[in-house]
Amino acid sequence: MKTFYGVTLLCFFVGMLIVCFYAPWTSTSGGSPGAHSSLGFAPVWSTQFLGVPGAHIDVGSMGILAVVVAFFSIVIGGSAYFFRSKRTGGKDLME
């Protein structure tokens, strides 16, 4: 299980780092707090959209991206655990 947790956490960390570099930004339309306009992608700490009034990181999209990163991290970690070179226990089905 050490392989599973190590690979999963590494993939999650790298994936979230990539998401932080390409975070979705949005702005609120004037007069309506519910309507949003997508501005593009920029790092979380960026001042690229500083001149746009009401510009902020789209929290909903960041949450969806975090869930996608977590899912693929678990899949990659499970694959690494399943295809590891030293398997302990269990019989070989071909014998």
N, C-alpha and C positions, 0 to 999 in steps of 0.2 A: 504493500500500500504506500510505501515511501515514494516509489516511482510515480504513482498516480497523483499524490498530493504535490510533489515537487514540480512535475511537468504542468499540472493544472494551474498552480499558483504562478509559475513563470509565464505561461501563456496569458493568463489573466492580467498580470502586471504589464506585459508588453502590449497587449491589446488596449488596455485602458490608457497607456501612455500614447499610443497612436490616436485614440479617440480624443484625448486632450489636445493633441496637435491639430486635429481637424474637427473641432467642435462646431455644431450648427448654431448660427446666430440668427436672431429674429428681431423684428421691431414691432411695436404696437402702433396700429393706425390711429390717426388723430380722432379723438372723440369716442372710439369704441375699444374698451379694454379686452374684448373677446377676440377681435380680429387681429391676426398677425401676418406680417409679410416676411418671407424668408429672405435673408440678406446674403447668405453664403456660409462658407466654412472658414474658420480662422482659429488659431490657438486660443485657449481659455484666457490667457494673460494678455492677449492682443489688444492694441488700441486702434486697430484697423477701422472699426465701425464706431469710433468715438464721436465722430461728427454727426451721426444719425441719431435723431431724438428717439429715446425709448429703446435703444438697442441693448439687447441682453442675450445671454445664452439660452437657447431653447431647452428647457429642462425636460420636457416630455421626450424630445428626440434623443437627448443624452441618456435618459433612462432606457429607452428602447435599444440604443447602441450598447449600453452596458449589459443588458440582458443577452443580446446577441453575442457579445464578447464572452460572457460567462458560459453560454451554451457551447460555443466552439472550444473554449478552454477545457470544459468537462469532456467533450468528445475526443479532443486530442490527448488529454490526460488518460482517458480510458483506453485509447488505442495504444498509447505508450506502455500502459500497464499490461495489456493483453499481449502485445508483441515483444515484451521484454525477453532478453536472451536466457535468463535463468528462471525457469519455472519450477516452482516447488510444489510437491503434492500432486495427487491425481495421477491416473494412469494414462498412458498414451493410447489413443483410440485405435491406432494402426497395429498394435501388438496382438 
